[in-house]
Amino acid sequence: MLRVTGNASIDCEGLPRRSFVEAGVLGLGGLCLSDFLRLKSEAAATAGSGSPLVQAGADTSVILIWMSGGPGHHETWDPKPEAVSQYRGPLGAISTNVPGIQFSELLTEQAKLADRISILRGVRHGTGDHTKGNHYMLTGFEGPDFNKPDNKIQRRPSLGSAVSAVVGPRRSGMPAYAAAPHLRGGTDNIFHYATYLGGGHNPFITNSDPNSADFQVRDLSLASGVTFDRLSSRRDLLQILDRDRRRIDGGMSDMSEHQRSAFQLLTSSSVREAFDISAEPEPLRDSYGRHEFGQSALLARRLVERGVTFVTVNTQPWDHHGTSNRLPTEKGAKLLIPPTDRAIAALIRDLIDRGLYEKTLVVAMGEFGRTPKMNSAAGRDHWGHAFSVLMAGGSYAMGQTIGASDAHGAHVAERPLSPQDVAATVYHHLGIDSRQVSFPDRAGRPLYLVENGEPVRELVGAAAQQAT
């Protein structure tokens, strides 16, 4: 059975976080979750031209598999079996169920589903800086340099935060943007947040391991010693105080709507049920893999099925240099790729079985790829000149590779794609015309979700042709 608790922690902005009941619904001072909901409402009200450019009623969602640290494209979706060993690396290639497409020998489960997957093999942004690359792929825009004083300052909202602001949740009472199991770890894994869109569009983070027998979701429980009856009494007291304060100060904003939303989230059986992964059949849980990532991927399916629009699933770090206390490529690949392969394949099959495959776009990527040439420590270093991104579902045209790297996997040989193209493709699935949606930054300047990118036509256009 799922147990939900409210433990003290530190959020992405370095601010103390208590259970939202303790700091939000029950507090008379700084209202945490109520502030979150108010900020979300204000952000929606100040959106530029966003709302009219969203397809009304589209029941679509996104699951982002975030592979922080940079997975090697040679060891995943773009193997080079004909290259010499120093470029080919330690792994071979296998055929998939689509003639002419090969994956790494470790992607055995995804190889069986290649007709349900498309690989963008020509993605590039040109930087091997973790910080820049992280910001590029999570937002679509270049970020700060690692060695500069502003290296932790997010310049643009993450994809998930933008989706939260423009689309919101697909079902009332659910968060629009969630993350599991956490957003810690990896290298410069810090740009998942809302920046100038406001804190209400930051992700709701599980911050616990869904594979644990005592899986706990923070911020979904009563403070110690508080019963639901006592909570209800305190809510009534807050309503009386709000009413009296409004009599004294007619200009004071009414927080009751946001307090009510916080109360509903806490007491909602549907929210608790969404996070209750123990309700899943044991064989299905086994198919994802009984580990943190596998069960987080399963939790992501539960969340999108129940109305969360965007879920990020954070994997273990992929920074396989072979130096500086990093794993060498072969050891890192054999440790991380098989469980990741199994979980992604199980997720795709599960979405198909539940009729959610065309409604849900699965995206798997990191901030860049790895160098084409193995280094002296049997690892690969940072490389942003050619790498791969997986997409599956979303009513897009599957069973293809789009773009290509050269014979060594060093540079894009055909159909280069940018981070903004990737972002535009994600937004397009959700019905967002991203080049027409803008939000004011902190200086009041309108900034568009995408400035130069376009949805990948081989996915979008081909899918439209198939539909007709």
C-alpha positions as CSV (number, residue, x, y, z in Angstrom):
1,M,0.0,0.0,0.0
2,L,1.2,3.5,-0.8
3,R,2.1,5.7,2.1
4,V,2.5,9.4,1.6
5,T,4.4,11.6,4.0
6,G,5.7,15.1,4.3
7,N,9.4,15.2,5.1
8,A,11.6,18.3,5.3
9,S,13.8,18.9,2.2
10,I,15.3,21.5,0.1
11,D,13.8,22.4,-3.3
12,C,15.5,23.5,-6.5
13,E,15.7,27.1,-5.5
14,G,17.4,26.2,-2.2
15,L,14.3,27.1,-0.2
16,P,13.1,24.9,2.7
17,R,10.1,22.6,1.8
18,R,7.7,21.2,4.4
19,S,4.7,19.1,3.8
20,F,2.3,21.3,2.0
21,V,-0.4,20.9,4.7
22,E,2.0,22.1,7.3
23,A,3.2,25.1,5.2
24,G,0.2,25.7,3.0
25,V,-3.3,24.7,4.0
26,L,-2.7,24.9,7.7
27,G,-0.3,27.8,8.0
28,L,-1.5,31.3,8.6
29,G,1.7,32.8,7.3
30,G,3.7,31.9,4.1
31,L,1.3,29.6,2.3
32,C,3.4,27.1,0.4
33,L,1.1,25.1,-1.9
34,S,-1.5,27.8,-1.9
35,D,1.2,30.1,-3.2
36,F,2.2,27.5,-5.7
37,L,-1.4,27.4,-7.0
38,R,-1.8,31.2,-7.0
39,L,1.5,31.6,-8.9
40,K,0.2,29.1,-11.4
41,S,-3.0,31.0,-11.9
42,E,-1.1,34.3,-12.2
43,A,1.3,32.8,-14.8
44,A,-1.6,31.6,-16.9
45,A,-3.3,35.0,-16.7
46,T,-0.1,36.8,-17.9
47,A,0.7,34.3,-20.7
48,G,1.1,36.1,-24.1
49,S,-0.8,34.5,-26.9
50,G,-0.5,31.0,-25.5
51,S,-4.0,29.8,-24.7
52,P,-5.7,30.4,-28.1
53,L,-2.9,28.5,-29.8
54,V,-3.5,25.2,-27.9
55,Q,-5.7,22.6,-29.5
56,A,-8.8,22.5,-27.2
57,G,-9.5,19.3,-25.5
58,A,-6.5,17.3,-26.8
59,D,-6.0,14.5,-24.4
60,T,-2.3,14.2,-25.0
61,S,0.7,13.9,-22.7
62,V,4.5,13.5,-22.7
63,I,6.9,11.2,-20.8
64,L,10.5,12.5,-20.9
65,I,13.1,9.9,-20.1
66,W,15.9,12.1,-19.0
67,M,19.4,10.5,-19.3
68,S,21.5,13.1,-17.6
69,G,25.2,13.0,-18.3
70,G,24.9,12.1,-22.0
71,P,24.3,8.5,-23.2
72,G,26.7,7.4,-25.9
73,H,25.0,7.2,-29.3
74,H,27.3,4.5,-30.5
75,E,26.2,2.3,-27.5
76,T,22.5,3.0,-28.0
77,W,20.7,4.0,-31.2
78,D,23.5,4.8,-33.6
79,P,26.0,2.0,-33.6
80,K,28.9,1.9,-36.0
81,P,29.6,-1.8,-36.6
82,E,31.8,-1.1,-39.7
83,A,34.1,1.4,-38.0
84,V,37.5,0.4,-36.6
85,S,37.5,-0.6,-32.9
86,Q,38.7,2.8,-31.6
87,Y,35.5,4.3,-33.0
88,R,33.2,1.3,-33.0
89,G,33.7,0.8,-29.3
90,P,33.3,-2.4,-27.2
91,L,29.8,-3.2,-28.3
92,G,28.3,-4.7,-31.5
93,A,25.1,-4.0,-33.3
94,I,21.9,-6.1,-33.8
95,S,19.1,-5.9,-36.3
96,T,15.7,-4.6,-35.3
97,N,12.3,-5.6,-36.6
98,V,12.6,-2.8,-39.2
99,P,14.8,-3.9,-42.1
100,G,17.9,-1.7,-42.4
101,I,17.8,-0.3,-38.9
102,Q,20.3,-1.5,-36.3
103,F,20.6,-0.7,-32.6
104,S,23.3,-1.5,-30.0
105,E,23.5,-5.1,-29.1
106,L,22.3,-4.2,-25.6
107,L,19.0,-2.8,-26.8
108,T,17.4,-6.1,-27.3
109,E,13.9,-5.2,-26.2
110,Q,13.7,-1.9,-28.1
111,A,15.0,-3.8,-31.2
112,K,11.8,-5.8,-31.1
113,L,9.8,-2.6,-31.1
114,A,11.7,-0.5,-33.7
115,D,8.5,-0.2,-35.7
116,R,7.0,1.7,-32.8
117,I,10.1,3.9,-32.3
118,S,11.7,6.7,-34.4
119,I,15.3,7.8,-33.8
120,L,16.5,11.3,-34.5
121,R,20.2,10.6,-35.4
122,G,21.1,14.1,-36.6
123,V,20.6,16.1,-33.4
124,R,23.4,18.6,-32.6
125,H,24.1,21.8,-30.7
126,G,27.9,21.8,-30.8
127,T,28.8,21.9,-27.1
128,G,30.4,19.4,-24.8
129,D,29.6,21.5,-21.8
130,H,27.2,19.6,-19.5
131,T,25.6,22.9,-18.3
132,K,25.0,24.3,-21.8
133,G,23.9,20.9,-23.1
134,N,21.5,20.3,-20.2
135,H,19.9,23.7,-20.7
136,Y,19.8,23.2,-24.5
137,M,17.9,19.9,-24.4
138,L,15.6,20.7,-21.5
139,T,14.5,24.2,-22.7
140,G,15.5,24.4,-26.4
141,F,17.9,27.3,-25.8
142,E,21.6,27.7,-25.0
143,G,22.4,27.9,-21.3
144,P,25.3,29.3,-19.3
145,D,28.9,28.1,-19.3
146,F,29.9,25.7,-16.6
147,N,32.8,27.8,-15.5
148,K,30.9,31.1,-15.3
149,P,29.4,32.7,-12.2
150,D,25.8,32.4,-13.5
151,N,26.2,28.6,-14.3
152,K,23.1,27.7,-12.2
153,I,20.8,30.4,-13.5
154,Q,18.1,29.0,-15.8
155,R,17.4,31.3,-18.7
156,R,14.3,29.8,-20.2
157,P,11.6,27.6,-18.8
158,S,11.9,23.8,-19.2
159,L,9.7,22.0,-21.6
160,G,7.6,20.6,-18.7
161,S,7.2,24.0,-17.1
162,A,6.1,25.6,-20.4
163,V,3.6,22.8,-20.9
164,S,2.3,23.4,-17.4
165,A,1.8,27.1,-18.1
166,V,0.2,26.7,-21.6
167,V,-1.8,23.5,-21.2
168,G,-2.2,22.7,-17.6
169,P,-3.3,19.3,-16.3
170,R,-5.5,17.1,-18.4
171,R,-7.7,16.4,-15.4
172,S,-8.8,18.8,-12.7
173,G,-7.0,18.3,-9.4
174,M,-3.9,16.7,-10.8
175,P,-0.5,18.4,-11.2
176,A,0.3,19.4,-14.8
177,Y,4.0,18.6,-14.5
178,A,5.5,15.8,-12.3
179,A,8.9,14.1,-12.0
180,A,10.0,10.8,-10.7
181,P,11.9,9.5,-8.8
182,H,13.7,12.8,-8.2
183,L,15.7,15.4,-10.2
184,R,19.0,14.9,-8.3
185,G,22.2,13.3,-9.6
186,G,23.8,13.5,-13.0
187,T,25.9,16.4,-14.1
188,D,24.4,19.9,-14.0
189,N,20.9,18.3,-13.8
190,I,19.4,21.6,-12.7
191,F,17.3,23.1,-15.5
192,H,14.0,21.3,-15.1
193,Y,12.2,24.4,-13.6
194,A,10.0,27.3,-14.5
195,T,12.2,30.4,-14.0
196,Y,10.2,33.5,-15.1
197,L,6.9,31.5,-15.5
198,G,6.7,31.3,-11.7
199,G,7.1,28.6,-9.1
200,G,3.6,27.3,-9.7
201,H,4.9,25.7,-12.9
202,N,7.8,23.8,-11.3
203,P,7.5,20.0,-11.3
204,F,5.7,18.1,-8.5
205,I,8.6,15.8,-7.6
206,T,8.0,12.4,-6.1
207,N,11.4,12.5,-4.3
208,S,11.2,8.8,-3.3
209,D,11.8,5.4,-4.9
210,P,8.7,3.7,-6.4
211,N,10.5,0.4,-6.1
212,S,10.8,0.7,-2.4
213,A,8.4,-1.5,-0.3
214,D,7.5,1.6,1.7
215,F,7.3,4.0,-1.2
216,Q,6.4,7.5,0.1
217,V,5.4,10.6,-1.8
218,R,6.4,13.8,-0.1
219,D,4.0,16.7,0.3
220,L,0.9,14.5,0.1
221,S,0.2,14.0,3.8
222,L,-1.0,15.6,6.9
223,A,1.4,17.1,9.4
224,S,2.2,15.0,12.4
225,G,-0.7,14.8,14.8
226,V,-3.2,16.4,12.4
227,T,-6.3,14.4,11.5
228,F,-8.6,15.1,8.6
229,D,-11.3,16.4,11.0
230,R,-8.8,18.8,12.5
231,L,-7.7,19.8,9.0
232,S,-11.2,20.6,8.1
233,S,-11.7,22.7,11.2
234,R,-8.5,24.6,10.4
235,R,-9.7,25.2,6.8
236,D,-12.9,26.6,8.2
237,L,-10.9,28.9,10.4
238,L,-8.9,30.1,7.5
239,Q,-12.0,30.9,5.6
240,I,-13.3,33.0,8.5
241,L,-10.0,34.8,8.8
242,D,-9.9,35.5,5.0
243,R,-13.5,36.8,5.1
244,D,-12.6,39.2,8.0
245,R,-9.4,40.3,6.3
246,R,-11.3,41.2,3.2
247,R,-13.7,43.3,5.2
248,I,-10.7,45.3,6.6
249,D,-8.8,45.5,3.3
250,G,-11.0,45.3,0.2
251,G,-7.9,45.2,-2.0
252,M,-6.4,42.1,-0.4
253,S,-6.4,39.2,-2.8
254,D,-8.6,36.2,-2.0
255,M,-6.5,33.1,-1.4
256,S,-9.5,30.9,-0.6
257,E,-9.6,29.4,-4.1
258,H,-6.0,28.3,-3.9
259,Q,-6.3,27.0,-0.4
260,R,-9.3,25.0,-1.6
261,S,-7.2,23.6,-4.4
262,A,-4.5,22.6,-1.9
263,F,-7.1,21.0,0.3
264,Q,-8.6,19.1,-2.6
265,L,-5.2,17.8,-3.7
266,L,-4.5,16.5,-0.2
267,T,-7.8,14.9,0.3
268,S,-8.3,13.7,-3.3
269,S,-8.6,9.9,-3.5
270,S,-7.8,10.1,-7.2
271,V,-4.5,11.8,-6.5
272,R,-3.5,9.2,-3.9
273,E,-4.7,6.5,-6.3
274,A,-2.5,7.9,-9.1
275,F,0.6,7.5,-7.0
276,D,-0.4,4.0,-5.6
277,I,1.9,1.9,-7.7
278,S,1.3,-1.1,-5.5
279,A,-2.1,-1.4,-7.3
280,E,-0.3,-2.5,-10.4
281,P,-0.2,-6.3,-11.1
282,E,3.0,-8.0,-10.1
283,P,3.8,-9.4,-13.6
284,L,3.4,-5.9,-15.1
285,R,5.7,-4.4,-12.4
286,D,8.2,-7.2,-13.1
287,S,8.1,-6.4,-16.9
288,Y,9.4,-2.8,-16.2
289,G,12.1,-4.1,-13.9
290,R,12.2,-4.1,-10.2
291,H,14.5,-1.1,-9.8
292,E,14.1,2.6,-9.3
293,F,14.0,3.6,-12.9
294,G,11.7,0.8,-14.1
295,Q,9.1,1.5,-11.4
296,S,9.4,5.3,-12.0
297,A,8.6,4.7,-15.7
298,L,5.6,2.6,-14.6
299,L,4.6,5.4,-12.3
300,A,4.9,7.9,-15.2
301,R,2.3,5.8,-17.1
302,R,0.0,5.8,-14.2
303,L,0.3,9.6,-13.9
304,V,-0.4,10.4,-17.6
305,E,-3.2,7.9,-17.6
306,R,-4.8,9.9,-14.8
307,G,-4.4,13.4,-16.1
308,V,-0.8,14.6,-15.6
309,T,0.3,16.2,-18.9
310,F,4.1,16.1,-18.6
311,V,6.2,13.6,-16.6
312,T,10.0,13.5,-16.4
313,V,11.6,10.2,-15.4
314,N,15.1,10.8,-14.3
315,T,17.6,8.0,-14.9
316,Q,21.0,7.3,-13.4
317,P,24.0,9.4,-14.6
318,W,25.5,8.5,-18.0
319,D,28.8,10.3,-17.9
320,H,31.1,7.4,-18.9
321,H,34.6,8.8,-19.3
322,G,36.5,6.0,-17.7
323,T,38.4,8.8,-15.9
324,S,37.9,11.1,-12.9
325,N,35.9,8.4,-11.0
326,R,33.6,7.8,-14.0
327,L,32.8,4.3,-15.4
328,P,34.5,3.2,-18.6
329,T,32.1,2.9,-21.5
330,E,31.7,-0.9,-21.6
331,K,31.1,-1.2,-17.8
332,G,28.7,1.8,-17.7
333,A,26.8,0.6,-20.8
334,K,26.4,-3.0,-19.4
335,L,25.3,-1.6,-16.1
336,L,22.7,1.0,-17.3
337,I,21.5,0.1,-20.8
338,P,19.8,-3.3,-20.2
339,P,17.5,-2.1,-17.4
340,T,16.8,1.1,-19.3
341,D,16.1,-0.8,-22.5
342,R,13.7,-3.1,-20.6
343,A,11.8,-0.3,-18.9
344,I,11.4,1.8,-22.0
345,A,10.2,-1.2,-24.0
346,A,7.8,-2.1,-21.2
347,L,6.5,1.4,-21.1
348,I,5.8,1.4,-24.9
349,R,4.1,-2.0,-24.7
350,D,2.0,-0.8,-21.8
351,L,0.9,2.3,-23.5
352,I,-0.1,0.3,-26.6
353,D,-2.1,-2.2,-24.5
354,R,-3.9,0.6,-22.7
355,G,-4.8,2.6,-25.8
356,L,-2.5,5.4,-24.7
357,Y,0.3,5.0,-27.3
358,E,-1.0,7.6,-29.8
359,K,-1.9,10.0,-27.0
360,T,1.4,9.8,-25.2
361,L,4.8,10.9,-26.7
362,V,7.7,9.2,-25.1
363,V,11.0,11.0,-25.5
364,A,14.4,9.6,-24.3
365,M,17.5,11.8,-24.5
366,G,20.4,13.3,-22.6
367,E,22.2,16.6,-23.0
368,F,24.6,15.3,-25.7
369,G,26.3,12.2,-27.0
370,R,29.8,10.9,-26.5
371,T,33.0,11.4,-28.5
372,P,33.4,9.2,-31.6
373,K,36.9,8.0,-30.6
374,M,37.4,6.1,-27.4
375,N,39.9,7.7,-25.0
376,S,42.9,6.1,-23.4
377,A,40.8,5.1,-20.3
378,A,38.3,3.1,-22.4
379,G,35.7,5.7,-22.1
380,R,34.1,8.4,-24.3
381,D,34.1,12.1,-23.5
382,H,31.5,14.8,-24.1
383,W,30.3,15.4,-27.6
384,G,27.6,17.7,-28.9
385,H,28.2,17.6,-32.7
386,A,26.1,14.5,-33.4
387,F,23.8,12.5,-31.1
388,S,20.5,10.7,-31.0
389,V,17.0,11.2,-29.5
390,L,14.4,8.5,-29.2
391,M,10.7,9.3,-29.8
392,A,7.8,6.9,-29.6
393,G,4.0,7.2,-30.0
394,G,2.2,10.5,-30.2
395,S,0.5,9.7,-33.4
396,Y,3.8,10.4,-35.2
397,A,5.3,8.3,-38.0
398,M,7.3,5.5,-36.3
399,G,9.7,2.9,-37.6
400,Q,12.3,5.2,-39.0
401,T,15.6,6.9,-38.4
402,I,15.8,10.6,-39.2
403,G,19.1,12.2,-40.1
404,A,22.4,10.4,-39.9
405,S,25.8,10.8,-38.4
406,D,29.0,10.1,-40.5
407,A,30.8,6.8,-40.5
408,H,32.5,7.5,-37.2
409,G,29.5,9.1,-35.5
410,A,31.4,12.3,-35.3
411,H,29.3,14.8,-37.2
412,V,25.8,15.1,-38.8
413,A,26.0,13.8,-42.3
414,E,22.4,14.5,-43.3
415,R,19.3,16.2,-41.9
416,P,20.7,18.2,-38.9
417,L,18.2,18.9,-36.2
418,S,18.5,21.4,-33.3
419,P,17.3,21.3,-29.7
420,Q,14.6,23.7,-30.8
421,D,13.4,21.3,-33.4
422,V,13.1,18.6,-30.7
423,A,11.2,21.1,-28.4
424,A,8.9,22.1,-31.2
425,T,8.1,18.5,-32.0
426,V,7.2,17.9,-28.3
427,Y,5.0,21.0,-28.2
428,H,3.3,20.1,-31.5
429,H,2.2,16.7,-30.0
430,L,0.4,18.7,-27.3
431,G,-1.3,21.0,-29.7
432,I,1.0,24.0,-29.0
433,D,2.1,26.3,-31.8
434,S,5.3,27.0,-30.0
435,R,6.5,29.7,-32.4
436,Q,3.4,31.7,-31.7
437,V,3.3,31.3,-27.9
438,S,5.2,33.9,-25.8
439,F,5.6,34.8,-22.1
440,P,7.1,37.9,-20.6
441,D,10.4,37.4,-18.9
442,R,11.4,39.1,-15.7
443,A,12.1,42.3,-17.6
444,G,8.7,42.2,-19.4
445,R,10.1,41.2,-22.8
446,P,8.0,38.6,-24.7
447,L,10.0,35.4,-25.2
448,Y,8.7,32.7,-27.5
449,L,8.8,29.0,-26.6
450,V,10.6,28.3,-29.8
451,E,12.2,30.9,-32.0
452,N,13.8,29.0,-35.0
453,G,12.8,25.3,-34.6
454,E,10.1,23.4,-36.4
455,P,8.4,20.1,-35.7
456,V,10.3,17.3,-37.4
457,R,8.5,17.0,-40.7
458,E,9.4,13.3,-41.2
459,L,7.4,12.6,-38.0
460,V,4.6,15.1,-38.3
461,G,4.1,15.2,-42.0
462,A,4.4,11.5,-42.6
463,A,2.0,10.8,-39.8
464,A,-0.5,13.2,-41.3
465,Q,-0.1,11.5,-44.7
466,Q,-0.7,8.1,-43.2
467,A,-3.9,9.4,-41.5
468,T,-5.3,10.5,-44.8
